[in-house]
Amino acid sequence: MPYRNSPIYRGLDRVCRVLTAFSMVMLALMTVLVVGQVIMRNMFDLGLPWADELSRISNVALVFFAVPALMLHNRHIAIDLLYSALRPRGKAILRFANYTLISVFSAIFLFGLYKFLIRAGKFTTPSLNLSNYAVYAPAVIAISLLLAVALYRLITRTEIVPDYESDDGSNAIADAIAQEMSSELSPDPSRGDSEK
């Protein structure tokens, strides 16, 4: 697809891939911390408050870092009953409305986070003594990138075709289901002969 050769798309893709790698690191870190916490509590009767705090921060970072990449590559969970029922013009209008709403949401979220961090940024976490700026940095980075992806899609009007759709807009899964249903409804002459 030609838009994948765009330098803006390649740049967004590169940053999204880095964030996805960070997201996987956060998942691994969170897993190690949670398992370590269980072992320390059950076997040694020892709680590690810093590990609990770091696993919560890792969980938040894991979710936020994955969101922009999912949207850029059209891998997020989507209920597309309405979208698949529309004609090309309706699909274009719905896509435009979606990316506009995502852009507005991202801008409001970033503004709200900015107002929140003006007050909360000077405080630190209880166990790790991390600044709230560091704790909320993944949210700021990810939502900023989500806004960039939404604006890119809005301005360029490009949309990745999902895996189950071909370039001409036909849906292979829906076509297979329709074919299966039609074969069940129509009588098979070969089966009638064999039953006799």
N, C-alpha and C positions, 0 to 999 in steps of 0.2 A: 504494500500500500504506500503511495507516494508520500503521505504526510509523515511517515516514520523516518523519512530522510531529512525532515526539518530539524535545524539545529536546536530549536526550542524544545521539540519533542525529545530529541536525544539527550539534551541537558536535564530535562525533567526526569527522564527515564533513568539516567545515571544517578541522580540524587535519590530517587525512589528506591533504586537497588541498594544503595548504601544504607538507607533507613531500614529496608527490609533485612539486611544483614544485622544491623543493630537490634532489630526486633527479635531475630533468632537468638542473638547473644543474650538479650533480656529474658527470653523464655528459658534458655539453659541456666542462667543465673538464678532465676526464680525457682526452677525445679530443684537445683542443688540446695538452695536456701531452705525451701519448705521441707525437703527430705531430711536435711541436716537438723532442722528444728524438731522434727518428729523424733529422730534418733536421740538427740540431746535431752529432750523432755522425758521420753519413755525409758531410756537406758541409764541416764546419768542424773535425772531429776534436775536438769539445768535449763533455764529459759534464756534465750538470747534475744533481747529486745531489738538490738541493732539489725539482726537477721530478719526479724519480722517486718521491721520498717523498710529495709532495703528490698524485701520481696514485694511489698505493696508498691513501692516506687517502680520496681521493675515491671510489675503487672500493668501499671498505667502506661509506662513507656512502650511496652510491647504492643498494646492496643493502638496507641496514637501513631506509632511509627509505621504500622502496617496500612493505615487508612489511605494515605495518598497513593500508594502503589496499587492498591486494589482498585481505586477509582480510575487511575491512569490506564490500567490494563483491562478494565471492565471485568474484574474478577469478584466484585462484591456480590452479596446475595441480593437478588432482584426478583420481585414479583412482576412479571411482564405480561399479564393477561390483557390489560388494557393496551399496552404498547404494541403487542403483536397483533391485536385486532384492528389497529389503525392503519390508514393508508400512509404513503410516504410523507405527504404534507402534514398530516396529523402527528406522525412520529417526529418530524422536525420541530413542530410547535411544542410537543411534550418535552423533547430533549432541551429546547431553549428554556422552557419554564423550569425544568429540573436544575440545569446549571445556573440559572439566575438565582433560584432559591438557595442552592448550595453556596453560591458566592455571597449572598446576603447573610446567610447563617454564619459563614466563616468570618466575615467582617464584624458582625455583632459579637461573636464569640471572642475574637481577638481584642475588640474594644473592651468587653467586659473583663477579660483576663488582665488587660493593662490596668484598668481601674482597680481590680482586686489586688494586683501585685504592688501597686503604689503603697498600699497599707501593709499587706502581708509580706512583702519582699524583705523587710528588715528583720523578720523573725526566722528562727532556725528550727529544724526538726529536733525532737527531744533526745533521741538516742545517738544519731549520727552527727548531729550538729551541722547538718547541711542547710545552706540558705534555701529559702523557698523559691528563689530564682532558679536554682539548680533543679529543684523538685518539679517545677512547672515548665521547665525548658522544653521537654519533649512535646508537651501540648502546644506550645507556641510555635515550635519548628514544624510540627506536623500540620497544624491548622493553617499556617502560612503557606505551606506547600500545597495543601488541599485547595486553598483559594487560588493559587497559581494554576493548578491543574484545571479547576472549574473555569477560570477565566480563559485559559488556553482553548478548552473545548467550546466555550461560548463564542469566542472571537473567530476561531478557525472553522467552527461548525463540523468538526470531525468526530467520528464515533467509531470505536473498534467494533467490528462484527463479532458477536459472541461465538463460542466454539460450536454451538449447536445450529448456527445459521450460516448459510453460504453467502457469498458476496452479492448474489442476486436477490437476497431477502427471503429466500425460502427456508423453512425450518425443517431440518431432516427428521427430528424427533416427531414433530406433528405429522409430517408426511408418512412416516412409518406406522404411526398409530392409526391414521386414516386408512392406509392400505390394509392393515390387519383387520380393522373393523369391517371394511367393505368385503374382505374375503370371507369373514365369518357370516355376513348377512346374505351373500350370494351363494346359491347352492352349487356344490362342486359336482359336475357330471361324472367324474371318474369315481367318486365315492359312492354314487348311486349304483353304478355297475358292479362295484365290488361287493356291495351289500346284497345284491340279487344272487 
